[in-house]
Amino acid sequence: MLSVLSYGRLVARAVIGGLSQTDSRDYSLVTASCGFGKDFRRGILKKGMCYGDDACFIARHRSADVLGVADGVGGWRDYGVDPSQFSSTLMKTCERLVKEGRFVPSSPVGVLTTSYYELLQNKVPLLGSSTACIVVLDRQSHQLHTANLGDSGFLVVRGGEVVHRSDEQQHYFNTPFQLSIAPPGAEGAVLSDSPESADSSSFDVQLGDIILTATDGLFDNMPDYMILQELKKLKNSNYESIQQTARSIAEQAHVLAYDPNYMSPFAQFACDNGLNVRGRRKARRHHSTIVHRGRIHGLEPACRDVANLPLEVMNCFNSCWPG
């Protein structure tokens, strides 16, 4: 989930936003994050915003707020490769490009593409694969621009209902689209998709909208109605309430992932494909997850001085609400 849900790693950085320029009609995201890394009972944050095999970033530049999540493919561990290295390096590169202003708000796929090709040209060898989702809020146009590759994704909730969501990209069951870097000479043997293959969308957002971005650890374990039930508990627009709601969702997904009798969305999808499983999965039960949730905030000029305040939190959510 993007506010970060990694099974066993929890602690993230949240940024409560203000704007450095613009007028009172501009929007801003208030964010928080949380993570559980696989095979861990308590949340431990790796260097940077990395939880287990998953990673995320939150960045701002002038008139845009940008969020990203990536899910490292755990199968690389069988070959002695740390799956988190690829996802975390990809997200750190995206974050740097945003902070340097080397992106166009209306084209998040451009951020993903430039980052990936930088990794390909990296002098330090980097192997691995990852899904990715990047969401950009254009504060001035009040539009959200998205790019999603694979089975990470986002939800936009308004008035207690999902009004926008990403579409999963799967080659076949449990094989999502992914960016990859293979060892020299093995490029053809490793599944790899082009960043330009990411599903892109743009749409208007409103004050009070809740934006949740996450890796598949959330969506595999919790159907929409469960997520919405938790989001309905968010009554206040203060940061503490957002953090609490985010943590609640992350923890619930974590608990359900370990329930062998729970018919999760992933288990149902497996059954639909002729497999008999319960819970999230058997072979990959301990899977990292990242969750970001936030609410769009109508920023008043008096609030501008709170831009980029760092906070330590247990969950990462992005939300938009009236000031």
N, C-alpha and C positions, 0 to 999 in steps of 0.2 A: 504494500500500500504506500502511497506516497505521503505522506506524513510519515513515516517509515515504520513498517511493521516487519521486523526481522525476528524470527522466533528465538528469543533469548537475548536480544540486544535492544536496549531501550534507552534512550536519552538522545536528544537531538537539539538542534538549534532552531529557534523560531525568530522571525523578524517581524516586528510590528511596524507597519509602514507609514511613512509620511512622504510627501512629494517635495522635491527641491524647487520645482517651478509649477506652473499651471494654476488654474483657478479653482473655485470651490466646486465646480461641477465635475472635476476629475474623480476617478475611482482609484482605489488602492486595495491590495490584498493584505489581510492580516493572517499570518501563517504560524504553524506550529508543526513539530514532527516527532515521530516515535518509531522505535525499531525493535524487532525481535530477530536475532540471528539463529540459524538452525543449531540444534543441539545445545542451546543455552537456556537456562531457566530464568536468568535475570538479564536485563538489558545492559549491554556493554558496547559503547560506541567506539568503533575504530577511528583511526585518524581520519579527519574529514567526516563527511556525512555518509558513512558506509556502515551497513548493518548486515552481518552475514555476507551473503553473496550479492546483496542489493546495495544500491547507492542512490543518492538524490542530491539536488542542489536547489537553492533559492537565491535568485540574483535580481538586482534592480539596475536600470540604467535610464536616466532621464524620464521618458514617458511610458516606460514599460516595466511590468513585473513578470519575471520568468521563473517557472518551476520545471523541474525535470526529475524523472525516476528511471532507473535501469535495473534489470534483473539479470545478474550473471548466470550463465548456464553451468549448472553444477557438474555436468558430466565431464568437464575438463579436469576435475579433481582426480579422476581415474588415471590420468596421464601425467600426474605430478604438477598440474597447473592450478594456481589459486584462482578460482572463478571471480573473486571480488576485485582482482587487479584490473580486469578489463572494464567492468561496469563502473568502478570508482574513477578510473582514469578518463573514461568517456564523459562522465558527469563533471569532473573537475575541468576538463577542457571546454565543455559547453559553458560552464560558469565563467571561466576566464574570458571567453569570446563575448559573452553578454556584458560583463563589466568593462571590457575594452570598447564596447560599442560596435563590435564587428558582426552585426546582425541586423536584419530587417524585421520589425515586430510582426508584420503580416506573413512572415515565412519562417515558422519554427523549424520546418524541415531543412532550411538552409543552415541553421545552427547545428543540427544533427549531422548534416552532410559534411560541413567544414570540419567539425570535430573528428568525425570518423576518418577522413582523409589525412588529418594531422596525425592520427594514431598510426595509420598505415606507413607514414613517412618518418615515424619516430626512430631515432638512432638507437634507442634502447629497445631490444626485442620485447614485444608484448604479444601474448597469445591469449585467445579466449573468445567468448561470444556473449551477446547480451541483447535483450529486448530493450526498448526505450520508449518513453512518452515525454513530450515537451509541450508545455502550455504557456502561452504568452498573453497577458492582459495588457491591451493598449488602453492606458488610462484616459486618454483624450477622446478616442473614438468610441469607448465603452464596448469594444469588441474583444472576444476571446479567440485566439488563433491556436490551433492544435496540430500536432503531428504525433502519430502513434504507430510504432512498428512492433508487431508481435502481440503478446497477450497481457502486457501492462495496460494501463488505460486511465480514464477519467470519468467522472459523473458530474453533472451540473444539476443541482436540486433547487427548485423554486416552489415555494408554497407547499412543501411536503411531498412534491412529486419530482421524478427524474424528467427533466426537459431536454437534456442532451447527454449522450454517452458515446464513448468510443466503440468501434467495432474491432473484435479480435481478428487477428490475421494468423491463420494456421495453414500450414502446408497439408497436414493431416493430423489426426488425433495426437494431442500432447506434443506437437512439433511446431511451435510458433515461428513466425518470421524472426530473423535475428541478424545482427551485425556480427561479423566474425573476422578474426585474423588467424590464419593457419600457419603451421611451420612451413618453411620454404620447401617447395616441391610437393606439398600436400594440399594445395589450394583446392583442387578439384574434389578432394575427399571430404571436405568439411562444408556443411551447409552454411551458406552465406547469402544474405539478401542485400540489395542496394538500399542505402538510406532514402533514396528518392522513391522507394516503394512504400514508404510510410503513408498511412491514410491521413489525409489532411482535411481540416474543416475550419470554418470561421463563422461566428454568429454573435449577435448582440447579447450582452448580459445586463442584468438589472441590479440595483441596490438590494441587498439582502440575499442574493444568490449564494449558494454554497457550492464550492468547487472542490471535489475530492479527486486526487490523483493517487494511483496505487499500482504496485506490482500485483502479479496474479495471486499472491498469498492472501489477499483480501477477497478478490472476486471468486477464487476457487472455493473459499470456505463460507462466505456469507452472501446469500441472495439479496437482491435489491430491497425486499421488504424488511429484512433485518437491519440493513444499513439505515433505511429511512426511519425505522423505529428509534434508533439511537440518535439520529439527527433531530428528531422531533423534541428531544429532551433539551436541546439547545435553546434556552429562552432569552439569554442575555447576549449583548454584543461585546462583552468584555473578553479580554484574552484568556483569563482563567477558565471561563466557561467553554471556550473553544478547545483549550488544552484538555479539559476533563472529558469532553465528548470524544475527542480524537483518541485519547487513551482508552476509553471504554470500547470503542470499535476495534482498536488494535488488539486489546486483550481478549475480546470475545472471539475474534477470528483465530487467535492463538489457541484458545481453549478448544474450539471446535475442531481444529486441525489434529488434535490428539485424541479425539473421541472416535473409537473404532466402529461405533454403531451409528454414527451420524451420516445421513445421506446428504452430503454436501453437493453444491453445484458441480464440482469436479467429478464426484462419484456418479452423479446422474448423467453427466456427459459421457463418462466412461461406459456406463450401462448402455447408453444409446449407441455406443460403438462396439457393443458385444463383450465388454469386460465387466466382471463382477467384483466391484470394490466398494468399500465404505470409507467414510472419512474423506480427507482430501486426496490422498494417494497412499499406496503401499510402498513402492520402491523409493519414492521420494517424499516420505512423510514429513521429514524435518526440512522444510523449505523456507528460505528467507522471504520476507515480504516487506514492502515499503508502502506507506500511506501518507498522502499529503491532503490536508483538508483546509479549506479556507472560506472566508466570506468576503464579498466585495464591499468595500467601505467607501462611502462618499466623504472625501477628505475635505475638511474645512481649512482655510488658511492658517488658523491658529494651531492646527495639528502638525504643521510641516516640520516642526523641530524634533519630532520623534522618529524621523526617518532612520532606518537601519539600526534600531536598537536590538542588540542580541539578547536572547533569553534561552535558558536551558529548559527543555521540556521533555515530556515522555512521548509526545505524539506530534505528528506533523500534519496539519490541516490548513487549508486556505479558505478564507471566508470573506464575504462581502456584505457589508451592512450599512445602514444609514448612520451618519456620524451623530 
